[in-house]
């Protein structure tokens, strides 16, 4: 059975252009190389927007003891006066692929539309670096952003953490670390189809209409196994590796989540949103019918444009200083 008949008509053509592939330890290098080439080809397109009113710089942040420096890209608007709100952006790729450079256009678009600063993290990838290396890289970048707020011209009380797919999972894990370590008062979680729960790999009755395209159950198992260094679904998985494992969500910042109705992560994202609301966390959730994982690659589709409008509007509201209150920060530190 195929679910292709459920796909939004504007999103169907892309599926014919992406050949089916199986992710294994043997094919991972080749898959990474193909993905990098695809990004380079896309960025060479003459149709890409120009972003003249922002600057981009590369920084290297000292990692944890024994770990390498963490590479980040820092995006600052040149036409907006500070102190600025800031987004720590974490790229996707199933914990095994991707880079900060690959999502350069995404981050530039956000900075340009919102007028915020952004720091994009080039965290180490699994399986070469399993948990906790990737999330500690992200947290290191987040802490650097917070402690260097004055230097960067950033408002330390208006910092959001966000990402897509595995980047969304690492964003939530970073937010959990920030809450539990009590070091950084985050303002917002900005999550695009976040990859949160290793137990999705082990469902006895998986959802019959999600996960056929782009990121499949087989790819998901490989991604989680690579990150965890063991088979997913076990009893001893850390919530800082698979954020859905967190027992308590109280004290997390307000959250935006969107996901496609055909995305493999649909149910784990719905459950995370439900639990956030049960924990008293202001949560905005959008589900887009006919959309599979990665549907944003079809930039001119109406559903993609709707998702873009929704997520930018949510981030603008989150960064609006008139909507901030001391009560949130008090709850965050309690």
N, C-alpha and C positions, 0 to 999 in steps of 0.2 A: 504494500500500500504506500502511495506517495501523498504527501500533504501539499503538493505543488498547487493544487486547485484552490487552496486557501490563501496563497500568497497574493499580496496586493499586485494588481496587473502592472503597475509601474516598476515593481521590484523583480519581476520574473526574468527579464533579459539578463541581468547580472549573473544569475545562477547558471546560465548556459555558457558564460565566459570563464567561470571558475571551475577548473577540472577537479574532480573528486580525488583526494589524496589521503593516505593513511600515515598518521604520525607515529613514528617509532624512534628509538634511539639511533637507529641507522640512517633514517631519512631526515632527522631533525636539521642537520647542517644544511642539506640541500633545500629544505623548506624555508629555513631562515634566509638563505641566499636569494631564493625566488621572491620572498616577501620584500626584501630590501630592494631588489631590482624593480618590483612593481611600484614601490613608494617613490623611487627615483624617477621612474617614468611618469608617474602622476604629477610629481612636483615640477617636472620639466614642461608640463602642459602650458600652452599659451593662455589658457582660460583662467589661470589662478589669479586671485585678487592680489593687489599690491598693498603692502602695509608699511607706508612711509612714516607714519606717526608713532612708531615704537622702536625701541632699541633692544637688541638681543646680545647677551654676553654669556660666556662659558665660565663656570667656576668649578673648583675642586674643593670639596669639604672634607676635612679629616674624618675618617671612619672610626668605628669602634677599635679598641686595641686589637692589633693583629689583622685588621681588615683594611682593604685598600681605600683610598679616597673615593668619595661619592661625587660623580660628575653631575652637575645640574646646568640647565639653561635658564637664565634669568631674563624675563620679559618685562620691560617698563614702558608705559606710554610716555611719549615726549610732549604731548599737548595737554596733559592733565596735571594739576598741582596736587601734591600730597598734603597730609598723609593719605596713602591709598589703601583700599582693601586689597587683599592678596589671595590668590588661589595656588595651593600646592597641587600640581597636576601629576598624575601617575599613569603612565601609558599602559595599554592593554597588550594582550598577546598570550593569554593562557598560562602566564608565569614562565613561559619557555621561549618567547619570541618578543620582538618589538624593541623600540628604543625611543628616547626622548626626541631624537631628530625625526623619526617617522611620524610624530604627531605635532610637528612644528606648525603646520597650517591650522590645525585644530586650536592650538593654544593662541596663536596670533589672532584668530577669529574671535576668540573669547575676550582677549585683552582689548582688541579694537572695539568690540561691541559694548563692553561693560565699562571700560576705562579703569580697569584694575591692573595690578601687577600680577605676575605669575612666575612660579618656579617649577620647572619640569624636571623630574628625577630620572636619571639613567641608572636605575637599580640593577644589581647583578641578577642574572637569570638562572633558573633551574634548568636542567638537573645539575649543572656545574656548581651552582650555589643553592642548596636547598634551604628551607626554613631553619633558622630565623634570619638568614642573611638578607633576603629581599626586603622584608618589612623593617629591619633595622636600618637598612640604607634609606628607606623612605622616611623613617622617623628621624634619622640624623639630619636629613634635608629639612624636615618640618621644624625641628628644634633650631637649626641654623637660621631659617627664615624668621622665626619668632625672636631669637636673641639678636639678630642683626636688623631688626625692624627700623631703628632710627637711621642706620646707614643707608638702607634701601628706600627710605621715605614711605614706610608702611605703617598703618595703624595696627598695632599688635592685638587689638580686640576685634578686628575684622579679618580674620584669617579663616579661609575655608580649605577643606581637603577634598579632592575629587579625582575621578578617573573613570575609564570605561573598561568593562570586562574584568580581567584580572587586576587592572589598575583600580577599579572600583572596590574589589576585594581588599587590596592593600590599603586603600583609603580608609575603609572601615576599620581594618586592623590597626592602622596608625591612630585613628581616633580613639580606639579602645586603649591603646598604649598611652595616649595623651591624657585621657581621663584617669587611668589607673596609676600613672606616675605623677599626676597632679602638676605637670610642668607647663602645659600650654592650654589656654582657654579658647578652644576652637569655636568658631561662630556657625559653621555649616558643614554638612556632608553633601556633596554634589556627585551623584552616582548614576552612571549611564550603563544599564544592563550589567550590574556588578556580579562577579563570580565569587560566591560567598560560602558555598556548602559542598564539601567533599562527599557528603552522604547522598547527593544526587546521583552519584555513580552507582550506588548500591540499592536503589529503590526496587522493591519487589514488583511493583506495578507502575512503571514510568508513564508519564503523560503520553498518550498516543499521538498527539498532534504537535509536539514541539521537539526541536533539536535535530531535524533532518538535514538542515542546511548550514553551511559555513563552519559552525562549531558543533560537532556531533558528540554523542555519548562516548564514542571511542576516543576522540580527541580529548574530551573532558577527563577521562580516566588517565590518559597519558600525562596531561598537564598536572593533575593533582598528585599522581604517583611521583612525578619529577620533583614537585615542590616538597612533598612530605617525606620523600625517601622511603616510602612504604606504600602498601596498598591503601587506598582511601576507604573511609567508613569505619575505621577502628575506634576503639573506645578512648584512646589516649591522645587524640588530636587537639592541639592547642587552639584556643580561640584567636590567637594572634596569627595563626596560619590559616584557619578556616573561620572567618568572623562569625558565621552563623552559629558556631559552637558556644558563643558567649552566653552565659546563663542570665546575666543582668544587663539590660540596655539603658537603665536609668542614668541620667547625667550626660548622655550623648547630645551633641548639638542637633539643631533642627536639620531636617534631611529632605532632599529631593531625590526621587528614584524614577527613572523611566526604563521601559523594557518592551520589546515586541511580543505579541501574543504567540508567536511561533518560536520564540527564543528558548533554548534549552534551560536558561536561568529563570524563566518566568515564575515557576512556583516557589523557588527559594527566595526570589526577590519579593514576591507577594507576602510570603511568610515573614520576612525581615521587616517589611513595612507594617504588617499587622502587629508584630511584637514591639516595634518602636512606639506605635500609637498606644498600645497597652501599657507602655512604660512612661507615658506622658511626654513623649518627644514629638514636637510639631513635625508632621510628615506629609509631603506631597507626593502622590503616586500617579503615574501615567502609564497606561498599557495601550499599545498601538496595534490594532487589528491588521493582519496580513503581513506583519513585519517579522523577519528572522534576525538572528544575531548578525550585527554588522550592516544592517540595512542603511545606515547613514552613508555608506559608500555611494549610494545612488542619490547624489546631492539634489537633483532637480525633481525628485518625487515629492508629491504633496505631503505624504506622511513624514518624510524626512524634514521637510520645511516646517511642518507642524511641531515636530519634536524639537527642532532648533529654536523655534519661538518659545515653546514652553520652558525649555531649560534655561535660556538666556533671561527670560522674564523672572524665573525663580531665583537665579543668581543675583540679578539686580535688586530684587526685594531683600534678599539676605544681606546684601552689602549696604542697604540704605540705612544710614546712621539714625534716621528718625524712627526706625522700627526696632532699634536695639533697646534692651532694657537691662538694668542691673540685676533683675530677678533671674535672668538666664545665667549670667555668670555666677551668681550665688548658688544656683542649683547645680551648675557644673562642678563647683568646688566642694559641694556638700557631700 
